[in-house]
Amino acid sequence: MPSCQEDMPWVLKERVKDAGTLSAMDWVEPKGSAVAYRLTVLGTGYLGATHAACMAELGFEVLGLDVDPAKVARLQAGDLPIHEPGLEEILRRNLANGRLRFTTSYEEAAAFGDVHFVCVGTPQKKGEYAADVSYLDAVIDSLAPHLTRECLVVGKSTVPVGTAQRLADKLTRLAPVGEGAELAWNPEFLREGFAVEDTLHPDRIVLGVRSEKPEKIMREIYTSMLDSGTPLVVTDYPTAELVKVAANAFLATKISFINAMAEVCEASHADVRQLSLALSYDDRIGGRFLNPGLGFGGGCLPKDIRAFMARAGELGADQALTFLREVDAINMRRRARMVDLARELTGGSFTGCRLAVLGAAFKPNSDDIRDSPALDVAVNIRRQGGRVTVYDPVAQENARRAHPELNYGDSALDAARDAHVVLLLTEWQEFVDLDPEELGAVVASRKIVDGRNALDAETWRAAGWHYRALGRP
């Protein structure tokens, strides 16, 4: 094991190899030090790559596992396959100091790790609202037969309530060590674009356990966070599973609420931005995520609220979440309304018109285009006869691979050249900072639809632009 004491927040201990005196998860603990478990991270997508690199940054030895050899090769070479501010530097630093490496071997992971974090995805099933948890089952099926000594398996994925108990039973049944392989559920609460901060300095830690030992181990792993004042909620499996989906459901509801108010504002000629500002001063409501616009997308909120509804139906509690259907519907209506606004500015038809779409990622500071409202709008305008050119500072290549039928510019000005309408659909700061005169010099007509209510309307109107936005006069 490479020496890294001078880089670590505590002194690593020597593993006791005499199995006759201590179990494989016991350690010789010098005074004042913390237990130095070896960690594996199973699944190296967005969540897994972030968790692996950040746990190594905290001083742990970490082995990341993925079944995709190409992804493992990229990560081992320090090439991050996603865009996340600050993460690539952490990845490369910990590869270089020897605390982090990657493999495709479950046998190696089982032999290496004391604590195994499961970080695979739970996408929406095709043609259904329910979550696909087959990747979780595949991890347990592949890992458990190699678990011959005591260990802890920690689920971090977002799952339908009841999944943890089922996986815990499967783990005990398949692992040679039996009940020596315990399960805990520790849901993640990462925000894309802020994932490093959210991992190293979370606003809370939730832990679902069935016994005291997993709690003790997890407290030791998260010592630095707990010592800095991060709240810890220790609960049972079902509650831990519900925390994440309930949080996402509440967030989605808040976003769709203000967008529903935008619909009313458009009908009554009110200004949703002013309405949102007034509401934000109410301590019971607050202003966070009360920003009217094109709505939410990405790989979490849409599929998580749908999976939540599906699971509630399976439990016979479907009436409790019927409001989420309208939350989802409001969100999707925003995209249709954006297309309508753009069509109004082209005189009722997109045929023969050029439109510039600024933004492809579902949110700024990310290259994630999953369920992107921006791309959804771009594709629908093209289907209706518009000539669409897209530009995104980070998600451009992901968008190009997913939608080669669209045109792509090399910059915001390039995408807007000769455009009859410009649509700002992802609020990247470089778009917010655009000079209306400079942009106006390259377009065919000064017409803009602000899909994120990110621009100063008066500034753009003063520069001769016909400015439209969702929920504003």
C-alpha positions as CSV (number, residue, x, y, z in Angstrom):
1,M,0.0,0.0,0.0
2,P,1.5,3.4,-1.0
3,S,2.3,5.8,1.8
4,C,0.1,8.8,1.8
5,Q,0.1,9.9,5.5
6,E,1.2,13.4,4.8
7,D,-1.8,14.0,2.5
8,M,-4.4,12.4,4.8
9,P,-6.6,14.0,7.5
10,W,-5.7,11.0,9.7
11,V,-3.1,8.3,10.0
12,L,-3.8,5.1,8.2
13,K,-3.6,2.0,10.4
14,E,-2.0,-1.3,9.6
15,R,-4.5,-4.0,8.9
16,V,-4.4,-6.8,11.4
17,K,-3.9,-10.0,9.4
18,D,-4.3,-12.5,12.2
19,A,-7.8,-13.6,11.6
20,G,-7.6,-15.7,14.7
21,T,-7.6,-12.6,16.9
22,L,-9.6,-10.0,15.0
23,S,-12.2,-10.1,12.2
24,A,-11.3,-8.8,8.8
25,M,-13.1,-5.5,9.5
26,D,-11.2,-4.8,12.8
27,W,-8.1,-2.6,12.9
28,V,-5.3,-1.6,15.2
29,E,-6.3,2.0,15.9
30,P,-3.5,4.4,17.0
31,K,-4.7,7.1,19.4
32,G,-6.5,9.9,17.8
33,S,-6.9,8.3,14.4
34,A,-10.0,7.2,12.5
35,V,-10.7,3.8,11.1
36,A,-9.3,3.5,7.5
37,Y,-11.6,1.1,5.7
38,R,-10.9,0.3,2.1
39,L,-13.8,1.3,-0.1
40,T,-15.1,0.1,-3.5
41,V,-17.5,2.1,-5.6
42,L,-19.6,-0.2,-7.9
43,G,-20.8,1.7,-11.0
44,T,-18.8,4.7,-12.2
45,G,-21.4,6.9,-13.9
46,Y,-22.1,10.4,-12.7
47,L,-22.7,9.4,-9.1
48,G,-20.1,6.7,-8.9
49,A,-17.2,8.6,-10.5
50,T,-17.9,11.5,-8.2
51,H,-18.2,9.4,-5.0
52,A,-15.1,7.4,-5.8
53,A,-12.9,10.5,-6.4
54,C,-14.2,12.4,-3.4
55,M,-13.8,9.5,-1.0
56,A,-10.2,9.2,-2.2
57,E,-9.8,12.9,-1.6
58,L,-10.9,12.3,2.0
59,G,-8.0,9.9,2.4
60,F,-9.5,6.5,1.7
61,E,-8.1,3.8,-0.6
62,V,-10.8,3.4,-3.2
63,L,-11.3,0.9,-6.0
64,G,-13.9,1.9,-8.6
65,L,-15.6,-0.9,-10.6
66,D,-17.5,-0.8,-13.9
67,V,-18.5,-3.5,-16.3
68,D,-17.6,-1.2,-19.3
69,P,-13.9,-1.7,-20.0
70,A,-13.7,1.4,-22.1
71,K,-15.1,3.6,-19.3
72,V,-12.7,2.0,-16.8
73,A,-9.7,2.7,-19.2
74,R,-10.7,6.3,-19.5
75,L,-11.1,6.8,-15.8
76,Q,-7.8,5.1,-15.0
77,A,-6.1,7.4,-17.5
78,G,-7.6,10.4,-15.7
79,D,-10.1,11.2,-18.4
80,L,-13.4,12.1,-16.9
81,P,-16.3,11.1,-19.2
82,I,-18.7,13.7,-17.7
83,H,-18.5,17.5,-17.1
84,E,-18.5,18.4,-13.5
85,P,-16.6,21.4,-12.2
86,G,-13.6,20.5,-10.0
87,L,-14.0,16.7,-10.4
88,E,-11.4,16.0,-13.0
89,E,-8.6,17.6,-10.9
90,I,-9.6,15.5,-7.9
91,L,-9.7,12.3,-10.0
92,R,-6.2,12.9,-11.4
93,R,-4.7,13.9,-8.1
94,N,-5.9,10.7,-6.4
95,L,-4.9,8.5,-9.3
96,A,-1.4,10.0,-9.1
97,N,-1.1,9.5,-5.3
98,G,-2.3,5.9,-5.5
99,R,-5.4,6.2,-3.4
100,L,-7.7,5.6,-6.4
101,R,-7.8,3.1,-9.2
102,F,-10.4,1.2,-11.3
103,T,-11.2,-2.3,-12.3
104,T,-13.8,-4.5,-14.1
105,S,-13.4,-7.4,-11.7
106,Y,-16.0,-8.1,-9.0
107,E,-13.7,-10.7,-7.5
108,E,-11.0,-8.1,-7.1
109,A,-13.5,-5.6,-5.6
110,A,-14.7,-8.2,-3.1
111,A,-11.2,-9.0,-2.0
112,F,-10.2,-5.4,-1.8
113,G,-13.1,-3.7,-0.1
114,D,-14.4,-3.5,3.4
115,V,-17.3,-1.2,2.4
116,H,-18.9,-1.4,-1.0
117,F,-20.9,1.6,-2.3
118,V,-23.4,0.7,-5.0
119,C,-23.9,3.7,-7.3
120,V,-25.6,2.3,-10.4
121,G,-28.5,4.0,-12.2
122,T,-32.2,3.3,-11.9
123,P,-33.6,4.6,-15.2
124,Q,-37.3,4.8,-16.1
125,K,-38.5,1.6,-17.7
126,K,-39.4,1.9,-21.4
127,G,-43.2,2.4,-21.8
128,E,-43.7,2.6,-18.0
129,Y,-43.4,5.0,-15.1
130,A,-41.7,2.5,-12.9
131,A,-37.9,2.5,-12.2
132,D,-35.7,-0.2,-13.7
133,V,-33.7,-1.6,-10.7
134,S,-32.1,-4.4,-12.8
135,Y,-28.7,-2.8,-12.5
136,L,-28.8,-2.9,-8.8
137,D,-29.8,-6.6,-8.9
138,A,-26.9,-7.2,-11.3
139,V,-24.4,-5.7,-8.9
140,I,-25.6,-7.8,-5.9
141,D,-25.7,-10.9,-8.1
142,S,-22.1,-10.3,-9.3
143,L,-20.6,-9.2,-6.0
144,A,-22.3,-11.4,-3.3
145,P,-20.8,-14.7,-4.4
146,H,-17.3,-13.3,-3.8
147,L,-18.0,-12.0,-0.3
148,T,-16.2,-14.4,2.0
149,R,-15.5,-12.0,4.9
150,E,-17.4,-9.5,6.8
151,C,-18.3,-6.3,4.9
152,L,-20.8,-3.6,4.5
153,V,-22.7,-2.9,1.2
154,V,-24.1,0.6,1.0
155,G,-26.7,1.5,-1.5
156,K,-26.7,5.1,-2.8
157,S,-29.0,4.8,-5.7
158,T,-32.5,6.3,-5.9
159,V,-34.9,3.4,-5.6
160,P,-38.5,2.5,-5.1
161,V,-39.3,2.0,-1.4
162,G,-38.9,-1.7,-0.5
163,T,-35.9,-2.3,-2.7
164,A,-33.3,-2.2,0.1
165,Q,-35.0,-4.9,2.2
166,R,-35.2,-7.1,-0.9
167,L,-31.6,-6.6,-1.8
168,A,-30.5,-7.2,1.9
169,D,-32.2,-10.5,1.8
170,K,-30.6,-11.4,-1.5
171,L,-27.2,-10.3,-0.2
172,T,-27.4,-12.6,2.8
173,R,-28.7,-15.5,0.7
174,L,-25.9,-15.3,-2.0
175,A,-22.9,-14.3,0.0
176,P,-20.7,-17.1,1.5
177,V,-20.3,-15.0,4.6
178,G,-24.1,-14.9,5.0
179,E,-25.2,-12.3,7.5
180,G,-21.6,-11.1,7.8
181,A,-22.4,-9.1,4.6
182,E,-24.8,-6.3,5.8
183,L,-26.6,-3.7,3.9
184,A,-27.1,0.0,4.6
185,W,-29.0,2.6,2.5
186,N,-27.3,6.0,2.2
187,P,-29.1,8.0,-0.6
188,E,-27.2,10.7,-2.5
189,F,-28.4,14.3,-2.8
190,L,-26.1,15.6,-5.5
191,R,-26.8,18.6,-7.7
192,E,-25.2,18.4,-11.1
193,G,-22.7,21.3,-11.3
194,F,-22.2,21.2,-7.5
195,A,-21.5,17.5,-7.0
196,V,-18.1,17.8,-5.5
197,E,-19.3,20.3,-2.9
198,D,-22.4,18.2,-2.2
199,T,-20.2,15.1,-1.6
200,L,-17.5,16.6,0.5
201,H,-19.8,19.0,2.4
202,P,-23.4,17.6,2.3
203,D,-26.3,19.4,3.8
204,R,-27.4,16.2,5.5
205,I,-26.5,12.5,5.6
206,V,-29.3,9.9,5.7
207,L,-28.6,6.4,6.7
208,G,-31.0,3.4,6.7
209,V,-29.8,0.5,8.8
210,R,-31.0,-2.6,10.6
211,S,-28.4,-2.8,13.3
212,E,-25.8,-0.8,15.2
213,K,-22.7,-2.0,13.4
214,P,-23.4,-0.4,9.9
215,E,-24.2,2.8,11.7
216,K,-20.9,2.7,13.5
217,I,-19.0,2.0,10.3
218,M,-20.7,4.8,8.4
219,R,-20.1,7.3,11.2
220,E,-16.4,6.5,11.0
221,I,-16.4,6.9,7.2
222,Y,-18.1,10.2,7.4
223,T,-16.2,11.5,10.5
224,S,-14.9,14.6,8.8
225,M,-18.4,15.6,7.7
226,L,-20.0,14.9,11.0
227,D,-17.3,16.7,12.9
228,S,-18.0,19.8,10.7
229,G,-21.6,19.8,11.8
230,T,-23.4,17.9,9.0
231,P,-26.7,16.6,10.4
232,L,-27.1,12.8,10.4
233,V,-30.5,11.1,10.2
234,V,-30.3,7.4,11.1
235,T,-33.5,5.5,10.3
236,D,-34.9,2.3,8.7
237,Y,-34.6,1.2,5.1
238,P,-38.1,2.4,3.9
239,T,-37.6,5.9,5.4
240,A,-34.1,6.3,3.9
241,E,-35.5,5.3,0.5
242,L,-38.4,7.7,0.7
243,V,-36.3,10.7,1.7
244,K,-34.7,11.1,-1.7
245,V,-37.8,10.6,-3.8
246,A,-39.8,12.8,-1.4
247,A,-37.2,15.5,-1.7
248,N,-37.3,15.3,-5.5
249,A,-41.1,15.3,-5.6
250,F,-41.2,18.4,-3.4
251,L,-38.6,20.2,-5.6
252,A,-40.4,19.3,-8.8
253,T,-43.7,20.5,-7.2
254,K,-42.2,23.9,-6.3
255,I,-40.8,24.4,-9.8
256,S,-44.1,23.4,-11.5
257,F,-46.1,25.6,-9.1
258,I,-44.3,28.8,-10.2
259,N,-44.6,27.6,-13.8
260,A,-48.4,27.1,-13.3
261,M,-48.5,30.7,-12.0
262,A,-46.6,31.7,-15.2
263,E,-49.5,30.2,-17.2
264,V,-52.0,32.3,-15.2
265,C,-49.8,35.4,-15.5
266,E,-49.8,35.1,-19.3
267,A,-53.6,34.8,-19.3
268,S,-54.0,37.8,-17.0
269,H,-51.1,40.0,-18.4
270,A,-49.3,39.8,-15.0
271,D,-45.5,39.4,-14.5
272,V,-44.5,36.1,-13.0
273,R,-41.0,37.4,-12.2
274,Q,-42.5,40.0,-9.9
275,L,-44.9,37.5,-8.5
276,S,-42.0,35.1,-7.7
277,L,-40.0,37.9,-6.0
278,A,-43.0,38.8,-3.8
279,L,-43.5,35.2,-2.8
280,S,-39.8,34.7,-2.0
281,Y,-40.0,37.1,0.9
282,D,-42.4,34.8,2.7
283,D,-40.3,32.7,5.1
284,R,-42.8,29.8,4.7
285,I,-42.1,29.7,0.9
286,G,-38.6,31.0,0.2
287,G,-37.1,31.9,-3.2
288,R,-35.0,28.9,-4.0
289,F,-36.2,27.0,-7.0
290,L,-39.0,29.5,-7.5
291,N,-37.6,30.6,-10.8
292,P,-40.2,30.5,-13.6
293,G,-39.1,29.2,-17.0
294,L,-38.8,26.2,-19.3
295,G,-39.1,23.6,-16.4
296,F,-36.9,20.8,-15.2
297,G,-35.2,17.9,-17.0
298,G,-32.2,15.8,-16.5
299,G,-31.7,12.2,-15.3
300,C,-33.3,12.5,-11.9
301,L,-36.4,14.7,-11.3
302,P,-38.6,13.5,-14.2
303,K,-38.0,9.8,-13.9
304,D,-38.0,9.9,-10.1
305,I,-41.4,11.5,-9.7
306,R,-42.8,9.0,-12.2
307,A,-41.2,6.1,-10.4
308,F,-42.6,7.5,-7.1
309,M,-46.1,7.5,-8.5
310,A,-45.7,4.0,-9.9
311,R,-44.5,2.6,-6.6
312,A,-47.3,4.3,-4.6
313,G,-49.7,2.6,-6.9
314,E,-48.1,-0.8,-6.2
315,L,-48.5,-0.1,-2.5
316,G,-52.1,1.0,-2.8
317,A,-51.3,4.6,-2.0
318,D,-51.7,6.0,-5.5
319,Q,-54.2,8.6,-4.5
320,A,-51.6,10.2,-2.2
321,L,-49.5,11.2,-5.3
322,T,-52.0,12.0,-8.0
323,F,-50.9,15.6,-7.7
324,L,-47.6,14.6,-9.2
325,R,-49.3,13.8,-12.5
326,E,-50.2,17.5,-12.8
327,V,-46.7,18.5,-11.7
328,D,-45.3,16.4,-14.6
329,A,-47.9,17.8,-17.0
330,I,-47.2,21.4,-16.1
331,N,-43.5,20.8,-16.7
332,M,-44.1,19.3,-20.1
333,R,-46.5,22.1,-21.1
334,R,-43.8,24.6,-20.6
335,R,-41.9,23.1,-23.5
336,A,-44.9,23.2,-25.8
337,R,-45.5,26.8,-24.8
338,M,-42.0,27.7,-25.7
339,V,-42.5,26.3,-29.2
340,D,-45.7,28.3,-29.4
341,L,-44.0,31.5,-28.5
342,A,-41.3,31.0,-31.0
343,R,-43.9,30.2,-33.7
344,E,-45.7,33.5,-32.9
345,L,-42.5,35.4,-33.5
346,T,-42.1,33.7,-37.0
347,G,-45.6,34.8,-38.0
348,G,-47.4,31.5,-37.3
349,S,-45.1,29.1,-39.2
350,F,-41.6,27.8,-38.9
351,T,-41.3,27.0,-42.6
352,G,-38.3,28.7,-44.2
353,C,-37.3,30.3,-40.9
354,R,-33.9,30.0,-39.1
355,L,-33.9,29.6,-35.3
356,A,-31.0,29.7,-33.0
357,V,-31.2,27.6,-29.8
358,L,-28.8,28.7,-27.1
359,G,-28.3,25.7,-24.8
360,A,-28.5,21.9,-25.0
361,A,-27.8,20.7,-21.5
362,F,-30.7,20.4,-19.2
363,K,-29.1,22.9,-16.8
364,P,-25.9,25.1,-16.8
365,N,-22.6,23.8,-15.5
366,S,-23.4,20.3,-16.9
367,D,-23.1,18.4,-20.1
368,D,-26.1,16.2,-19.3
369,I,-28.7,16.2,-22.0
370,R,-31.0,13.6,-20.6
371,D,-34.6,14.8,-20.9
372,S,-33.3,18.2,-21.8
373,P,-36.1,20.7,-22.3
374,A,-33.8,22.8,-24.6
375,L,-33.2,19.9,-27.0
376,D,-36.9,18.8,-26.8
377,V,-37.9,22.3,-28.0
378,A,-35.2,22.3,-30.7
379,V,-36.3,18.9,-32.1
380,N,-39.9,19.9,-32.1
381,I,-39.3,23.1,-33.9
382,R,-37.3,21.2,-36.5
383,R,-40.1,18.7,-36.9
384,Q,-42.4,21.6,-37.7
385,G,-40.2,22.9,-40.5
386,G,-37.8,25.2,-38.8
387,R,-34.0,25.3,-39.5
388,V,-32.5,25.0,-36.1
389,T,-28.9,25.7,-35.1
390,V,-27.9,24.8,-31.5
391,Y,-24.9,25.9,-29.5
392,D,-23.9,24.8,-26.0
393,P,-20.5,25.6,-24.4
394,V,-20.2,22.1,-22.8
395,A,-22.9,19.7,-24.0
396,Q,-22.4,20.3,-27.7
397,E,-20.9,17.0,-28.6
398,N,-23.4,15.0,-26.5
399,A,-26.2,16.8,-28.3
400,R,-24.6,16.3,-31.7
401,R,-24.4,12.5,-31.1
402,A,-28.0,12.3,-29.8
403,H,-29.5,14.6,-32.4
404,P,-27.4,14.7,-35.6
405,E,-30.4,16.0,-37.5
406,L,-29.9,19.4,-35.9
407,N,-27.4,22.0,-37.0
408,Y,-24.7,23.2,-34.6
409,G,-22.8,26.4,-34.3
410,D,-19.3,27.1,-32.9
411,S,-20.4,29.9,-30.7
412,A,-23.6,31.8,-29.7
413,L,-22.9,34.3,-32.4
414,D,-22.3,31.6,-35.0
415,A,-25.5,29.8,-34.1
416,A,-27.5,33.1,-34.2
417,R,-26.2,34.2,-37.6
418,D,-29.1,35.0,-39.9
419,A,-31.6,33.7,-37.4
420,H,-35.1,35.0,-37.4
421,V,-35.6,34.1,-33.8
422,V,-33.2,33.4,-30.9
423,L,-34.2,31.1,-28.1
424,L,-32.3,31.1,-24.8
425,L,-33.1,27.7,-23.3
426,T,-30.2,26.9,-20.9
427,E,-29.1,29.8,-18.7
428,W,-25.3,29.5,-19.1
429,Q,-23.7,32.7,-17.8
430,E,-22.1,33.4,-21.2
431,F,-25.6,33.6,-22.7
432,V,-26.8,35.9,-19.8
433,D,-23.8,38.1,-20.5
434,L,-24.4,38.4,-24.3
435,D,-24.3,41.9,-25.7
436,P,-27.7,42.6,-27.4
437,E,-26.0,44.9,-29.9
438,E,-23.3,42.4,-30.8
439,L,-25.9,39.6,-31.2
440,G,-28.2,41.9,-33.0
441,A,-25.6,42.6,-35.7
442,V,-25.6,39.0,-36.9
443,V,-29.3,38.0,-36.8
444,A,-31.8,38.4,-39.5
445,S,-34.3,39.9,-37.1
446,R,-34.0,41.0,-33.5
447,K,-36.5,38.6,-31.9
448,I,-35.6,36.6,-28.7
449,V,-37.5,34.2,-26.5
450,D,-36.0,34.0,-23.0
451,G,-36.9,30.5,-21.9
452,R,-35.3,30.9,-18.5
453,N,-36.2,34.4,-17.6
454,A,-32.5,35.1,-17.3
455,L,-32.1,38.3,-19.3
456,D,-32.9,41.9,-18.4
457,A,-36.0,42.6,-20.6
458,E,-35.6,46.3,-20.6
459,T,-32.0,46.2,-21.7
460,W,-32.8,44.0,-24.7
461,R,-35.9,46.0,-25.6
462,A,-33.9,49.2,-25.5
463,A,-31.5,47.6,-28.0
464,G,-34.4,47.0,-30.4
465,W,-35.2,43.4,-29.6
466,H,-38.7,42.0,-29.6
467,Y,-38.4,40.2,-26.2
468,R,-40.7,37.5,-25.0
469,A,-40.5,35.2,-22.0
470,L,-42.6,32.6,-20.3
471,G,-45.1,34.3,-17.8
472,R,-44.2,37.9,-18.6
473,P,-46.1,40.6,-20.6
